[in-house]
Amino acid sequence: MAKSPKNWAIQKIFKVTVKNVLGTVVYGTMEDMKEMSIENAQNNVFSMGGVGNPYLNSFQHSKRVTGTASSATFDNTLVGLITGTAPVTGAKTIGFYEDVFITSDGAVTTKTAVGTAGSEILKLEVYGTDGFPAVLTQDATAAAGKFAYAFATKVLSFFANAYDDGTRVRVYYNITTGADAVTLSNTADGESASVRLEMVTLVKDENEIEFAATLIVYKSKLSGALTLGTAADGEPATLNFNFDSMVKSPSDSKFWDLVVFDMSAVS
């Protein structure tokens, strides 16, 4: 069994488990951490006077801990804790569009358009050889400038001989997702959560001996700031969040503990 080191080095946080402040409820674990940092700070004030107005003595106040973290993947539960609105599982109506092609004065949508009967299709564009779309309107039967849609069969019908086979049609409509869809929301009255963060890492001593370590930040208020940044190139978006830590409890003034130990000594 190795003795926990006095001098050690640390590189990264491997995973973060998010719990309620009491540590009795586990919200989830982020296992794809990229970066994490915490900063201890306090305000120092000084008495000054005499020749040259030097500092004579010091006082301090407002000791605090702030932190930032970044995960390569998004966790639904953590996003809900940041926004203050829990994720919801269930069917959801969303917008959808696709291109279909006319054959024998008809075409078929791949999904079922939902909405008011007789106006399920929000917009339909027929693309001619010049590349400019003609917008048709939905009606009970196909006619010049109009099309029909059969909800049960998903069939679009067009005016007889109005369009050549292979003509491209773009169709905009609403669909209903499956019951396993997850909806993440951000509401004006949602408040970010206060949580306990338990961060698993390892440290090495000067002899390259590894020790397990857990950084426990007992009570942190998530900032509520959330950025979803995407780009056509570069890395995918990361889940970045900030937190401000408070003392553990009225009877315990700790902000955090870093526990370094030999895992082989754990029974």
C-alpha positions as CSV (number, residue, x, y, z in Angstrom):
1,M,0.0,0.0,0.0
2,A,1.5,3.4,-1.1
3,K,1.4,6.3,1.3
4,S,-0.5,9.3,-0.1
5,P,2.0,11.8,-1.5
6,K,3.0,15.2,-0.1
7,N,4.0,16.5,-3.5
8,W,2.0,15.6,-6.5
9,A,0.9,16.6,-10.0
10,I,-2.6,16.6,-11.6
11,Q,-3.6,16.9,-15.2
12,K,-7.3,16.5,-15.9
13,I,-10.7,15.5,-14.6
14,F,-12.0,12.3,-16.0
15,K,-15.6,12.3,-15.0
16,V,-18.0,14.4,-12.9
17,T,-20.9,13.1,-11.0
18,V,-23.7,15.6,-10.3
19,K,-25.8,15.2,-7.1
20,N,-28.2,17.2,-5.1
21,V,-26.5,19.4,-2.4
22,L,-27.1,16.7,0.3
23,G,-25.4,14.1,-1.9
24,T,-28.4,11.8,-1.6
25,V,-29.7,12.1,-5.2
26,V,-27.6,11.4,-8.2
27,Y,-28.6,13.4,-11.3
28,G,-26.0,11.8,-13.6
29,T,-22.3,11.5,-14.6
30,M,-20.4,13.2,-17.4
31,E,-17.7,10.9,-18.6
32,D,-16.4,12.9,-21.6
33,M,-14.8,15.9,-19.8
34,K,-12.5,18.2,-21.7
35,E,-11.5,20.9,-19.2
36,M,-12.3,21.9,-15.6
37,S,-10.9,24.6,-13.4
38,I,-11.8,26.1,-10.0
39,E,-10.5,29.4,-8.7
40,N,-10.2,30.4,-5.1
41,A,-10.5,34.2,-4.5
42,Q,-11.0,36.7,-1.8
43,N,-10.9,40.5,-1.4
44,N,-8.0,41.9,0.5
45,V,-8.1,45.5,1.9
46,F,-5.3,47.3,3.7
47,S,-4.8,50.1,6.2
48,M,-2.5,52.7,4.7
49,G,-0.8,55.8,6.2
50,G,2.4,57.6,7.0
51,V,5.3,58.5,4.7
52,G,4.8,57.0,1.3
53,N,1.3,55.8,2.4
54,P,2.5,52.2,2.7
55,Y,0.3,49.2,3.5
56,L,0.2,48.8,7.3
57,N,-2.0,45.8,7.9
58,S,-4.5,43.7,6.1
59,F,-8.1,42.5,6.3
60,Q,-9.9,40.1,4.0
61,H,-13.5,39.4,3.1
62,S,-15.7,37.8,0.5
63,K,-13.8,34.5,0.2
64,R,-15.3,32.5,-2.7
65,V,-14.8,29.7,-5.2
66,T,-15.8,29.9,-8.8
67,G,-15.4,27.2,-11.5
68,T,-15.8,26.4,-15.2
69,A,-16.1,23.0,-16.9
70,S,-16.4,21.7,-20.4
71,S,-17.7,18.3,-21.6
72,A,-17.3,16.9,-25.1
73,T,-20.9,15.6,-25.0
74,F,-24.2,17.0,-23.8
75,D,-26.0,15.4,-20.9
76,N,-29.8,15.9,-21.0
77,T,-30.1,16.1,-17.2
78,L,-27.3,18.6,-16.8
79,V,-28.8,20.8,-19.5
80,G,-32.0,20.7,-17.6
81,L,-30.2,21.7,-14.4
82,I,-28.5,24.6,-16.1
83,T,-31.7,25.9,-17.8
84,G,-33.9,25.1,-14.8
85,T,-36.3,23.1,-17.0
86,A,-36.2,19.3,-16.8
87,P,-36.2,17.4,-20.0
88,V,-39.5,15.8,-21.0
89,T,-39.9,12.4,-22.8
90,G,-42.9,12.1,-25.2
91,A,-44.3,12.6,-28.7
92,K,-43.8,16.1,-30.1
93,T,-45.1,17.8,-33.2
94,I,-42.2,19.4,-35.2
95,G,-41.7,20.9,-38.7
96,F,-40.3,18.8,-41.5
97,Y,-39.7,19.1,-45.2
98,E,-38.5,16.8,-48.0
99,D,-38.2,16.5,-51.8
100,V,-40.4,14.0,-53.6
101,F,-40.7,13.3,-57.3
102,I,-43.9,13.1,-59.4
103,T,-44.8,9.8,-61.1
104,S,-48.1,9.5,-63.0
105,D,-49.5,12.7,-61.6
106,G,-48.8,11.7,-58.0
107,A,-46.1,11.5,-55.3
108,V,-45.9,10.1,-51.8
109,T,-44.6,11.8,-48.6
110,T,-42.3,9.6,-46.6
111,K,-44.0,10.7,-43.3
112,T,-47.5,11.4,-42.4
113,A,-48.4,15.1,-42.4
114,V,-50.4,16.1,-39.4
115,G,-52.6,19.1,-38.9
116,T,-56.1,20.3,-39.8
117,A,-57.8,18.1,-42.4
118,G,-57.6,19.6,-45.8
119,S,-54.6,21.8,-45.0
120,E,-52.0,19.4,-43.6
121,I,-49.4,20.6,-46.1
122,L,-47.9,23.9,-45.1
123,K,-46.3,24.7,-48.4
124,L,-45.7,22.8,-51.6
125,E,-43.2,23.9,-54.4
126,V,-43.0,22.4,-57.8
127,Y,-39.6,22.9,-59.5
128,G,-39.6,23.3,-63.2
129,T,-36.7,23.1,-65.7
130,D,-35.8,26.8,-65.0
131,G,-35.1,26.1,-61.3
132,F,-37.8,28.4,-60.0
133,P,-40.6,26.9,-57.9
134,A,-44.3,27.2,-58.5
135,V,-46.2,27.2,-55.3
136,L,-49.4,25.2,-55.3
137,T,-52.3,25.3,-52.8
138,Q,-54.0,22.4,-51.2
139,D,-57.6,21.5,-52.1
140,A,-60.0,18.6,-51.9
141,T,-59.2,17.6,-55.5
142,A,-56.3,18.3,-57.8
143,A,-56.7,21.1,-60.3
144,A,-54.6,23.7,-62.1
145,G,-52.4,25.4,-59.5
146,K,-53.8,23.0,-56.8
147,F,-52.9,19.6,-55.3
148,A,-54.7,17.2,-53.1
149,Y,-53.3,15.2,-50.2
150,A,-54.7,11.9,-48.8
151,F,-53.8,11.7,-45.1
152,A,-54.3,7.9,-44.8
153,T,-52.1,7.0,-47.7
154,K,-49.7,10.0,-47.8
155,V,-50.4,10.4,-51.5
156,L,-50.1,13.8,-53.2
157,S,-52.2,14.2,-56.3
158,F,-51.6,16.7,-59.1
159,F,-53.6,18.0,-62.0
160,A,-53.6,15.4,-64.8
161,N,-50.6,15.8,-67.3
162,A,-49.5,19.1,-65.7
163,Y,-46.1,17.8,-64.8
164,D,-43.6,15.4,-66.3
165,D,-42.5,12.3,-64.4
166,G,-39.4,13.0,-62.3
167,T,-40.4,16.6,-61.6
168,R,-39.1,17.6,-58.1
169,V,-41.5,18.8,-55.5
170,R,-40.5,20.2,-52.1
171,V,-43.1,19.6,-49.4
172,Y,-43.2,21.4,-46.0
173,Y,-45.4,19.8,-43.3
174,N,-45.5,18.9,-39.6
175,I,-44.8,15.4,-38.2
176,T,-45.3,13.8,-34.8
177,T,-42.2,12.2,-33.3
178,G,-42.2,8.8,-31.5
179,A,-43.0,8.6,-27.8
180,D,-39.3,8.3,-27.0
181,A,-38.4,11.8,-28.2
182,V,-36.7,14.0,-25.6
183,T,-37.5,17.7,-25.5
184,L,-35.1,20.1,-23.8
185,S,-36.7,23.5,-23.0
186,N,-35.5,26.9,-21.8
187,T,-38.2,28.8,-20.1
188,A,-38.2,32.4,-18.7
189,D,-39.1,31.2,-15.2
190,G,-36.7,28.3,-15.0
191,E,-33.9,28.7,-12.5
192,S,-30.6,26.9,-12.5
193,A,-30.0,24.4,-9.8
194,S,-27.6,24.2,-6.9
195,V,-25.7,20.9,-7.0
196,R,-22.8,18.9,-5.5
197,L,-20.0,18.1,-7.9
198,E,-17.8,15.0,-7.4
199,M,-14.9,15.0,-9.8
200,V,-12.8,11.9,-10.4
201,T,-9.2,12.4,-11.3
202,L,-5.7,10.9,-10.5
203,V,-2.5,12.4,-9.3
204,K,1.2,11.3,-9.6
205,D,4.0,11.7,-7.2
206,E,7.6,12.4,-8.1
207,N,8.2,8.6,-8.5
208,E,5.4,8.3,-11.1
209,I,3.2,6.4,-8.7
210,E,-0.5,7.0,-9.4
211,F,-3.1,7.8,-6.8
212,A,-6.8,8.0,-7.1
213,A,-8.3,11.4,-6.2
214,T,-11.8,12.9,-5.9
215,L,-12.4,16.6,-5.8
216,I,-15.7,17.3,-4.0
217,V,-17.3,20.7,-4.4
218,Y,-20.1,20.6,-1.9
219,K,-22.6,23.2,-2.9
220,S,-22.4,25.1,-6.2
221,K,-24.9,27.3,-8.0
222,L,-24.9,26.6,-11.7
223,S,-24.7,30.0,-13.5
224,G,-27.6,29.3,-15.9
225,A,-25.4,30.4,-18.9
226,L,-25.5,27.9,-21.8
227,T,-24.0,28.3,-25.2
228,L,-24.8,26.0,-28.2
229,G,-22.1,26.9,-30.7
230,T,-21.9,25.0,-34.0
231,A,-19.8,25.3,-37.1
232,A,-19.4,23.5,-40.4
233,D,-15.8,22.7,-39.6
234,G,-13.7,22.3,-36.4
235,E,-14.8,20.4,-33.3
236,P,-18.4,19.7,-32.4
237,A,-20.1,21.9,-29.9
238,T,-19.1,21.4,-26.2
239,L,-21.2,21.7,-23.1
240,N,-19.7,24.5,-21.1
241,F,-20.9,25.6,-17.7
242,N,-19.9,27.8,-14.9
243,F,-20.6,27.6,-11.1
244,D,-20.2,29.7,-8.0
245,S,-19.6,27.7,-4.8
246,M,-21.0,28.3,-1.4
247,V,-19.9,27.0,2.0
248,K,-21.1,23.4,2.7
249,S,-23.5,24.2,5.5
250,P,-24.0,26.7,8.4
251,S,-21.9,24.4,10.6
252,D,-19.2,23.5,8.0
253,S,-17.3,26.3,6.2
254,K,-15.7,24.1,3.6
255,F,-16.0,25.0,-0.1
256,W,-14.3,21.8,-1.3
257,D,-12.2,18.8,-0.4
258,L,-9.6,17.0,-2.6
259,V,-9.2,13.4,-1.4
260,V,-6.1,11.6,-2.5
261,F,-5.8,7.9,-1.7
262,D,-4.5,4.5,-2.7
263,M,-7.3,2.6,-4.4
264,S,-5.7,-0.7,-3.4
265,A,-6.3,0.2,0.2
266,V,-10.1,0.3,-0.4
267,S,-11.8,-2.9,0.6
